[in-house]
C-alpha cells in the first residue's frame, strides 16, 4: 500500500527505487543493518555510562549494578556475534543425508528436484539466494544478523532476541528506579512549586514530577523511553516466535499455512454457493429433478482442514529448536555411514579403473 501510494504521488521510478532499496536492506546479504546495530549499541551504552551510571548507587539500586550492566552488554554483543557467524544448515549432495529427518506432507512440501542446485528438496527446506543453497528448516533471512536463520542456528537467533529483551527490560527497570530515587530523595511528592508567570502555587502531581525529571535528567528520561519501547517491541517478536514453536511452524511455513487457509476458505465458500445454487435449481425443476441434477456439476467439499504433521507438541517442538535433529547422534551416524559408503564405492571404482589396463 505504501509503495502504491508512493507511485501515485511521485511516479513509478521512485517506487522502483524504494522497492529495490528495501529488498537490498532487508532481503539481500549485506552489512548495513549490522553496522546500524553495532553503532546504536555503542552509542547507547556510551550515553548510558556517561549520564546514567553516575546515578548509581541510589535508594533502590546498589553499586554492583554498574558491573552487572556491563555484563549484560557483553552478553548481548556475544549473542549477536554468535548468531551472525552460525551456520543455518546448508544442504548439499554430501550433507543431504544428515538433514533428511522430516517426512513429506504432500501439501507444503513434495518430493521434487530443485532445478537451481540439482538436489532433492527436503521437507521444510528452501532455496536461499543469500547462501546460494538449500537451508534446512528455513525460517527467514535476518538483516540485523546479516545471516539466514535455519535449523542449526534458529536457537542462536532466539538467544539473541531473549538477551536483548532482557537487556532493554533491565535497562527500563534500572532507569525507572534511578529516576524514582531522585524523586524520593528530593521529596518531590510533598514539594510545592511557584509559577512566576501566574503567581500561583502549584501542588505536586504526576505531570509536575515528570516535567521536573525531564528537565533535570533529559538523557536518562530519553533512554528510559527508548528502552521501554524496544523491550515491548522485542517481547512481542519473541512471543510471535514462541507461538510459531508452539504450532510447530517456521516463519516461512507460517505464511505458507496462511495461503492454505485462504485457499480452504475460498473452496468452502464456493462449495456452499454451488450447493445452494444446485438446491435452488432442483426446487425449480421438481418435475425433472434428475435432468436438473445432471445439468449441474455436483459440488465437491474440500474436506477437513489439513493438519500440520510437523507439530509434535510444544515440548518436542522446543526440543527440536534447542537440539536440532541434524545435530543429533543418529543423524551424524547416518551421515557418517553414507559418507563411508560413498568413499568405498569411489575406492572400488578407482581400483577397477586401475586393474582394467592390467587385465587387457
Beta strands, then each sheet from edge to edge (+ up, - down):
strand 1: 90-91
strand 2: 126-128
strand 3: 133-135
strand 4: 140-142
strand 5: 147-149
strand 6: 192-195
strand 7: 200-203
sheet 1: 1+ 3- 2+
sheet 2: 4+ 5-
sheet 3: 6+ 7-
end
